[in-house]
């Protein structure tokens, strides 16, 4: 999927993700994508992550989204030099790309820790997703970046499992790295979220453990996008998860903007080990603006925990 160049300005809404929605795969592998219910509506076009709440996630629902974006951004951290020995070895990687996926993941980690947005922009692909750009915009709230295991390469694509602390909330996500003409760059990120306790309950419709949770999530996002496009600010805000005021602000701005949003592609769904589902969607407005949203049912019926509008 081709994405527009990264915007130089910072997003208005919070992206937890900041987040930005969507990491391709985690230890459990890639989760199936939900159906694109927004194409005809032209409403919403991140970031996840994946999951938004687990313990601290309830309070950081909005932050989690932002975290997703942050996490992804952190991995892409550009401009960070390796140690002296590595620097001379990889001098050919400087400027516009990195020679190996592992090296890129490490530079992203370092840039995240240093909250170096300039370096992250340099490491990001020209067509990086909104999750990446949103994370870069929120990088000042990121810390404690770590890479878990080795980067998993599959041809010209690689996944780097990473964790960070975003707005004091621990978050785990997958950075998607791509090889462009021999040089690796940061293309996307998907938030996995915190480690929520497992649950053996079957769940009610739309809740964690429900057999049709993914379909319910798609339907929820479809309704949310329609509500935002209709300009019904009050109803749109009521669909935001409790305690995530920054997300409410982003939703208010998007719903009151008079802009019609269209999905950039199908929504991405990911199921956590406890049976809860996180769904992310990126949209583009008819004025060229971007809206990234993410919802999950970690604490009950689906609600929006992330909305980044810029």
MOURCOR-V239941 format. One line per field, one symbol per residue. phi: phi as a letter, one per 20 degrees, with the letter a starting at -180 (. if undefined). psi: psi as a letter, one per 30 degrees, with the letter a starting at -180 (. if undefined). burial: + if it has 24 or more other C-alpha atoms within 12 Angstrom, else -. A space follows every 10 residues. Layout:
phi->???
psi->???
burial->???
This chain:
phi->.edfgffeee feeedelhce eoegbcgenf efeffeedgf emdde.jecn ddcamfggfd gffgggggff gffgfegeme eefgfffffd gfefnnrcfb ffffgfffgf fffeleffff ffeffgdgff fffffffdff ddblfbddme feebmecbdc fccbdclmdf ccbdeedced lncebedbbc eeneefffbd ffnegndgnf fdgfffffff fgfffffffe neggffffee ffndffffff fffffefmed dcffrffddc defenfcdcc bdccefdnfc cdcbcbcfdq fgbedbbdcb
psi->kklllkkflk lelkhihilk kjkelaeflk lkklkjgfef fhdk.bjahb lekjcfeefg eeeeeeeeee eeeefgjlfk kaleeeeeeg fffkjglkfl eeeeeeeeee eeefhjeeee eefklfhklf eeeeeefgff gklhkkkjal kjkibgklkj klklkkhgkk kklkkkkkjj hfkkljellk kealjkklkg kfllkflkfk egeeeeeeee eeeeeeeeff gieeeeefgk kkgieeeeee eeeefgfgkk kkkfalkkkk klfgflkkkk kklklfgflk kklkllhegb lklkfkjjk.
burial->--+--++--+ ++++++++++ +++++++--- +-+++++++- ++++++++++ ++++-+++++ ++++++++++ ++++++++++ ++-------+ --++++++++ ++++++++++ ++++++++++ ++++++++++ ++++++++++ ++++++++-- ++----++++ +++++++-++ ++++++++++ --++++++++ ++++++---- ----++++++ --++++++++ ++++++++++ +++--+++++ ++++++++++ +++++-+-++ ++++++++++ ++++++++++ +++++---++ ++++++++++ ++++++++++
